[in-house]
Amino acid sequence: IRGKVRVIFEDDAWAAKGTVSAFQKLVNVDQAHAITVLGSGSGMAVAPLAEQKGIILMAIGASNINVVKGRKYCFLNWVTPEAEAEKLVQEIARRKYQKLALVGAEQEGMISIYNAVLEEIKKAGMQDKIHLDERFMANETDYRTFIVKARSRMVDGAVLFLLPGSIASFAKQARQSGFGADLIGIELFEDDNEVRAAEGALNGQWYVTAASAPAFEKRYFAEYQENSAFAAANGYDAVSLLVEAFKKNNSAEADQIARFLSSVKN
């Protein structure tokens, strides 16, 4: 069956307009039976189209449940924000931070994660530890004013709900300003490109993210001579699941594939 599966790649530049264009091309020109996308923004952009057209959609690394909520043909391959938030807040409590700053991007996935963390902080009775909380546009890279405020309030932990590029910018600006608080993240801190872009400013910081199997990481490094990128293991898993579904049903018919994916456990 692997020899019968064709994988076609389109770059949506992680922009909703590009995702919609890529989806339309893959469905109408390439006659694709299933689409995978990366992230909540891309998933939200095309989930209604996938549902309308009866096309299987697998959103990888997507945290926003609304991508799939109430839909038959749309699926997530990612850890839930609630699971990550629970681990994050447990570690914040263990490390005994007294003053937290929250800085977030106005992007679907980051908003979902932020909301889950805030809810977990409330459940833990730690609301009084939040001394600064601000939102920025998703492509923002200048956080110097925010960092000055955080320093003045003697924040000892800054939780970043930011996207690639913004994370490295925040880390470098924090170091340049002498901001000594720990930088805390959910997802994306581990990407080699982001770590390199931060020029050492992310070294020693900590984050919570989805775990991938050590065997996958070992094979990935052997193949590409670098650590796997964000959600690479989930992308591999998503394609493998689709191939298994095609093979099991000896068909790419959407209803059969949806039933199989809905039955997957653990």
C-alpha positions as CSV (number, residue, x, y, z in Angstrom):
1,I,0.0,0.0,0.0
2,R,2.9,2.4,0.6
3,G,3.7,2.4,-3.0
4,K,0.2,3.4,-3.8
5,V,0.2,6.5,-1.5
6,R,1.3,9.8,-3.0
7,V,2.3,12.6,-0.7
8,I,2.1,16.1,-2.2
9,F,3.5,19.1,-0.4
10,E,2.3,22.7,-0.5
11,D,3.8,25.6,1.5
12,D,1.0,27.7,3.1
13,A,3.6,30.0,4.8
14,W,1.6,29.4,8.0
15,A,-1.0,32.0,6.8
16,A,-4.7,31.3,6.6
17,K,-5.0,32.6,3.1
18,G,-2.2,30.4,1.9
19,T,-3.7,27.4,3.7
20,V,-7.0,27.9,1.9
21,S,-5.3,28.2,-1.5
22,A,-3.2,25.1,-0.9
23,F,-6.3,23.2,0.2
24,Q,-8.2,24.1,-2.9
25,K,-5.3,23.2,-5.1
26,L,-4.7,19.8,-3.4
27,V,-8.4,18.9,-3.5
28,N,-9.5,20.3,-6.9
29,V,-6.3,19.7,-8.9
30,D,-4.5,16.9,-7.2
31,Q,-7.7,15.1,-6.1
32,A,-6.3,14.5,-2.6
33,H,-8.2,12.1,-0.3
34,A,-6.7,13.5,2.9
35,I,-5.0,16.7,4.0
36,T,-2.6,17.4,6.8
37,V,-1.9,20.9,8.1
38,L,0.3,22.2,10.9
39,G,-1.1,24.3,13.7
40,S,-4.4,25.6,14.9
41,G,-4.5,28.6,12.5
42,S,-4.2,26.5,9.4
43,G,-6.6,23.9,10.8
44,M,-9.3,26.6,11.6
45,A,-8.9,28.0,8.1
46,V,-9.8,24.9,6.2
47,A,-11.7,22.7,8.7
48,P,-15.1,24.1,7.4
49,L,-14.0,23.4,3.8
50,A,-12.9,19.8,4.7
51,E,-16.2,19.1,6.4
52,Q,-18.2,20.6,3.5
53,K,-16.4,18.6,0.9
54,G,-16.1,15.4,2.9
55,I,-12.3,15.4,2.9
56,I,-10.3,14.0,5.8
57,L,-8.3,16.7,7.6
58,M,-5.6,15.9,10.1
59,A,-4.3,19.0,12.0
60,I,-0.9,18.3,13.5
61,G,0.5,20.3,16.4
62,A,-2.9,22.0,16.8
63,S,-4.2,23.0,20.2
64,N,-7.6,24.5,19.4
65,I,-10.4,22.0,19.9
66,N,-12.6,24.0,17.6
67,V,-10.7,22.6,14.6
68,V,-12.6,19.4,15.2
69,K,-15.5,20.2,17.5
70,G,-18.8,19.0,16.0
71,R,-17.0,17.8,12.8
72,K,-17.0,14.3,11.2
73,Y,-13.9,14.5,8.9
74,C,-11.5,16.6,11.0
75,F,-9.0,15.2,13.5
76,L,-6.2,16.4,15.7
77,N,-2.8,14.8,16.3
78,W,-1.5,16.6,19.3
79,V,-1.5,16.7,23.1
80,T,-4.3,18.7,24.6
81,P,-3.7,22.2,26.1
82,E,-5.2,21.0,29.4
83,A,-2.6,18.2,29.7
84,E,0.3,20.6,29.0
85,A,-1.1,23.2,31.3
86,E,-1.4,20.8,34.2
87,K,2.3,19.8,33.9
88,L,3.4,23.4,33.5
89,V,1.6,24.7,36.6
90,Q,2.8,21.8,38.7
91,E,6.3,22.7,37.8
92,I,5.7,26.4,38.5
93,A,4.5,25.5,41.9
94,R,7.4,23.1,42.5
95,R,9.9,25.8,41.6
96,K,8.2,28.2,44.0
97,Y,7.9,31.2,41.7
98,Q,6.5,34.3,43.4
99,K,5.9,36.7,40.6
100,L,4.9,35.6,37.1
101,A,4.6,37.5,33.9
102,L,2.4,36.1,31.0
103,V,3.1,37.2,27.5
104,G,1.0,35.8,24.6
105,A,0.5,35.9,20.9
106,E,-3.0,36.6,19.4
107,Q,-3.0,33.3,17.5
108,E,-5.6,30.5,17.8
109,G,-3.3,27.8,19.2
110,M,-1.5,30.1,21.7
111,I,-4.8,31.5,22.9
112,S,-6.1,28.0,23.6
113,I,-2.9,27.1,25.5
114,Y,-3.0,30.4,27.4
115,N,-6.6,29.9,28.5
116,A,-5.8,26.3,29.7
117,V,-2.8,27.6,31.7
118,L,-4.8,30.4,33.3
119,E,-7.6,28.0,34.3
120,E,-5.0,25.7,35.8
121,I,-3.4,28.6,37.7
122,K,-6.9,29.5,39.1
123,K,-7.5,25.9,40.1
124,A,-4.2,25.9,42.0
125,G,-5.1,29.1,43.8
126,M,-2.1,30.9,42.3
127,Q,-3.8,33.9,40.6
128,D,-2.0,36.3,43.0
129,K,1.3,35.3,41.5
130,I,0.4,36.9,38.1
131,H,1.9,40.4,38.2
132,L,1.9,41.2,34.5
133,D,-0.3,39.8,31.6
134,E,-0.2,41.2,28.1
135,R,-1.1,40.1,24.5
136,F,0.7,40.9,21.3
137,M,0.1,40.4,17.6
138,A,1.4,37.0,16.4
139,N,4.2,38.5,14.4
140,E,5.4,40.9,17.0
141,T,9.2,40.8,17.8
142,D,9.7,43.9,20.0
143,Y,9.1,43.1,23.7
144,R,11.4,45.7,25.3
145,T,8.6,47.7,26.9
146,F,7.1,44.6,28.3
147,I,10.4,43.5,29.7
148,V,11.0,46.8,31.3
149,K,7.7,46.5,33.1
150,A,8.5,42.9,34.2
151,R,11.8,44.0,35.6
152,S,10.3,46.8,37.5
153,R,7.8,44.4,39.1
154,M,10.7,42.0,40.0
155,V,9.1,39.1,38.1
156,D,11.0,35.8,38.6
157,G,9.3,33.8,35.9
158,A,8.0,34.8,32.5
159,V,5.6,32.4,30.7
160,L,5.9,32.8,26.9
161,F,2.9,31.8,24.7
162,L,4.7,32.9,21.6
163,L,5.5,31.6,18.1
164,P,8.8,30.9,16.4
165,G,10.8,34.0,15.8
166,S,9.1,35.8,18.6
167,I,10.5,33.4,21.2
168,A,14.1,34.0,20.1
169,S,13.5,37.8,19.9
170,F,12.0,37.9,23.5
171,A,14.9,35.8,24.9
172,K,17.6,37.9,23.3
173,Q,15.9,41.2,24.4
174,A,15.5,39.8,27.9
175,R,19.2,38.9,28.1
176,Q,20.3,42.3,26.6
177,S,18.2,44.2,29.2
178,G,19.6,42.2,32.1
179,F,16.2,40.6,32.8
180,G,17.1,37.7,35.0
181,A,13.8,35.9,35.3
182,D,13.4,32.3,34.1
183,L,11.8,32.0,30.7
184,I,9.0,29.3,30.7
185,G,7.4,27.9,27.6
186,I,4.8,25.5,26.2
187,E,6.0,24.0,22.9
188,L,8.4,25.5,20.3
189,F,11.3,26.2,22.7
190,E,13.0,23.0,21.6
191,D,13.2,23.8,17.9
192,D,16.9,23.8,16.8
193,N,16.3,26.9,14.6
194,E,14.8,28.8,17.4
195,V,17.6,27.9,19.8
196,R,20.2,29.0,17.3
197,A,18.3,32.2,16.6
198,A,18.3,33.0,20.3
199,E,22.1,32.9,20.3
200,G,22.3,31.2,23.7
201,A,19.5,33.2,25.4
202,L,17.3,30.1,25.6
203,N,20.0,27.9,27.1
204,G,19.0,26.8,30.7
205,Q,15.3,27.8,30.3
206,W,12.5,25.2,30.6
207,Y,9.3,24.3,28.8
208,V,6.6,21.7,28.5
209,T,5.8,20.0,25.2
210,A,4.4,16.8,23.7
211,A,6.8,13.8,24.0
212,S,7.9,11.8,21.0
213,A,9.2,8.3,21.1
214,P,13.0,8.0,21.6
215,A,13.2,5.5,18.8
216,F,11.7,8.1,16.4
217,E,14.1,10.8,17.6
218,K,17.1,8.4,17.1
219,R,15.9,7.5,13.5
220,Y,15.3,11.1,12.7
221,F,18.7,12.3,13.8
222,A,20.4,9.4,11.9
223,E,18.5,10.5,8.7
224,Y,18.9,14.2,8.9
225,Q,21.8,14.9,11.4
226,E,19.7,17.2,13.5
227,N,17.0,17.0,16.1
228,S,13.4,16.7,15.0
229,A,11.4,19.9,14.5
230,F,8.2,20.9,16.2
231,A,5.5,18.2,15.7
232,A,7.7,16.1,13.4
233,A,6.8,12.9,15.3
234,N,3.1,13.8,15.1
235,G,3.4,14.4,11.3
236,Y,5.0,11.0,10.9
237,D,2.3,9.5,13.0
238,A,-0.5,11.2,11.1
239,V,0.7,10.0,7.7
240,S,1.3,6.5,9.1
241,L,-2.3,6.4,10.5
242,L,-3.7,7.5,7.1
243,V,-1.7,4.8,5.3
244,E,-2.9,2.2,7.8
245,A,-6.5,3.4,7.3
246,F,-6.2,3.1,3.5
247,K,-4.7,-0.3,3.8
248,K,-7.2,-1.6,6.4
249,N,-10.2,-0.5,4.3
250,N,-8.5,-1.0,0.9
251,S,-10.1,2.3,0.1
252,A,-9.6,6.1,0.5
253,E,-13.4,6.6,1.0
254,A,-13.8,9.4,3.5
255,D,-16.5,7.8,5.7
256,Q,-14.5,4.6,6.1
257,I,-11.3,6.6,6.9
258,A,-13.1,8.8,9.4
259,R,-14.6,5.7,11.2
260,F,-11.1,4.2,11.5
261,L,-9.5,7.3,12.8
262,S,-12.3,7.7,15.3
263,S,-11.6,4.2,16.6
264,V,-7.9,4.8,17.3
265,K,-7.1,4.5,21.0
266,N,-3.9,5.2,23.0
